[in-house]
Amino acid sequence: MREQLDALRESEARWRGLFERMVEGFFVGQALRDAAGRMTDFRFVEANPAFERLTGIPVTQALGRSVREAIPGVQDELIAAYARVVDTGEPAEFEVRIAALNDRWYEARARAIGHDQFSVLFLEITQRKAAETALVLSEKRFRLMADAVPQIVWITDADGRTEFFNRHWYAYTGLTGYPGNAADVAATVVHPQDRELTMARFNQARATGTAFAVEHRIRGASGQYRWFLVRAEPYVDPASGQVTQWYGSSVDIHDRKLAEESLRASEARYRTLFESIDEGFCILQVIFDEAGQPHDYRFLETNPAFERHTGMVGALGRTARELVPGLEPSWAETYGHVARSGEALRFEEHAPSMGRWFDVFAFRVGPAEERKVALLFSDITQRKHAEQALREADVRKDEFLATLAHELRNPLAPISNGLAILRHADTASPAGLRARALMERQLAQLVRLVDDLLDVSRVSQGKVELRKALVPLHAVVDLALETSRPLIEAGRHALTVTLPPEPVTLHADATRLAQVLGNLLNNAAKYTPDGGRIVLSARCRPDARVAIAVSDNGIGIPAPMLGQVFGLFTQVGSALERAQGGLGIGLSLARRLVELHGGHISADSAGPGCGSTFTVELPVADAAGAAPLTPAAPAPAPRPAGA
């Protein structure tokens, strides 16, 4: 008996030690009932040391007292929970917040252990509940924030299975619930043409653990697709170092995509226009020196016409001074003004280094600090030359009108005098005969002037009809000499004529060619001082053409005038200074008549006082007019004018 008692004490000691070292709080309660038998309170029968640590109530103050006495203000719900355990014998587990114990939270497990008694094992879980509350609050805040973001926000697990979508997803797609994994999402709402790219990008991101982005179209609740920019970042678990989630967003970029497509189409249209226009176009950046003065510019962009107009090859990225060492400084100054002020300028600019004129429209592009200027320009060199030619023609016209008035007045005065003589003298008298002869000569001069004017008018309008026939060269020359010989003899000039020994046949209008050669001979006589020397020579060339030259040792032609003497109304020097200056249309008429015969006329002179030579080149034909002739023998000795 004593041994059993010792064993019992030893067992009790072990359990007592365990009971006192327990981390969990423990107590035994005795139900207290009212007259109706309802449990309205309970008395602490036993409690372990952890009870005091977890509740803050000393065990000595709790034992033997009711819970309402030990914990004033304890809620009735807690007593009711223990009453159900005692009355039903069913254990219970629950969490409870006891406001009377500083709002502490407890997790309790209660069970009935005898008549109106129950035991409770409990832990304080205030910190855990605070963490759970914070987690719930954080989750709520996250969802509020996700819903407040004006775009679709989503979360998936490592394999792409959907864990969260914000309200914008459901509002846009009209779907309910989670659509599954990434492949399901792609198959459900992503445009068929974009699915393969979307999955390829996501699978690549999963394989590498890096962020991914893709632009694709998502179908909305209306059935229409809109463009979205999708971005996602992986979340790497710090403990495992593995990707456990993907956090992503889908931003509506439909309007931007449409704008980009419109911009690309517009850019393509303007690029086509930019490359096809005839005007040159370039964008340049003005370069300023340390003193802030513009001194050069660099070409940033050019169109194909730029090179055609300027001749500058490979201009992109290079400066104007690199391309044109003799660049006009005023150009950089002008463009610098445009870059600084923003004022658009339209001007004409001469580029002596290029030998060209340009019509330029310059305007600034971009902000002032970028110093960029765009140029739209066209080559107006031909127009400027035409304007210069018109100005010169206008001057020649004025000179022509003055000359015409002078030339017409010269014969009119003698004719007027002759008429006065005839009014007072017998027409058969010597005085009358002289007056009539004088009037006839002056009338012939007037007729010649009028004929020259009519001829040049007809030729200019293409109304001259050549009466071509096979005619010997010497016959044309003789006809010209017959017309010009009086003027040559009046100036006491020595005339030499040299023709090929073999017959030379021309298919030509003999009268018109004689008119050409007569004009050259008359000019030689007029522009050579008295007693001068005139030579008319002809030679056959190997190319079946004959060259007929009229040379003199007269006043000559200045070099700048050699290219102009065949122009209409052109004269060397002042025609008014010479009594027989003419109208300045003879050489122009001669050139046109020669060209109508398929020939060419040219002038040559060593300068003023050195005489001049006019050469007419014409095609030759055989006697039948079918084959060209070639020279055979050397030219004979010169034939004098009187021969």
Buried (B, 14 or more C-beta within 10 A) or exposed (E): EEEEEEEEEEEEEEEEEEBEEBEBBBBBBBBBBEEEEEBBBBBBBBBBBBBBEBBEBEBEEBBEBBBBBBBEEBBEEBBEBBBBBBBEEEEBEEEBBBEBBEEBBBBBBBBBBEEBBBBBBBBBBBEEBEEEEEEEEEEEEBBEEBEEEEBBBBBBBBEBBBEBBBBBBBEBBEBEEBBEBBBBBBBEBBBEEBBEBBBEBBBEBBEEEEEBEBBBBBBBEEEEBBBBBBEBBBBEEEEEEEBEBBBBBBBBBBEEBEEEEEEEEEEEEEEEEBEEBEBBBBBBBBBBEEEEEBBBBBBBBBBEBBBEBBEBEEBEEEBBBBBBEEBBEEBBEBBBBBBBEEEEBEEEBBBEEBEBBBBBBBBBBEEEEEBBBBBBBBBBBEEBEEEEEEEBBEEBBEBBEEBBEBBBEBBEEBBEBBEEBBEEBEEEEEBBEEBBEBBEEBBEBBEEBEEBBEBBEBBBEEEBEBEBEBBBBBBBBEBBBEBBBEBBEEBEBEBBBBBBEEBBBBBBBBEBBBBBBBBBBBBBBBBBEEEBBBBBBBBBEEEBBBBBBBBBBBBBBBEEBBEBBBBBBBBBBEBBEBEBBBBBBBBBBBBBBBEBBEBBBBBEBEEBEEBBBBBBBBBBBBEEEEEBBEBEEEBEEBEEBEE
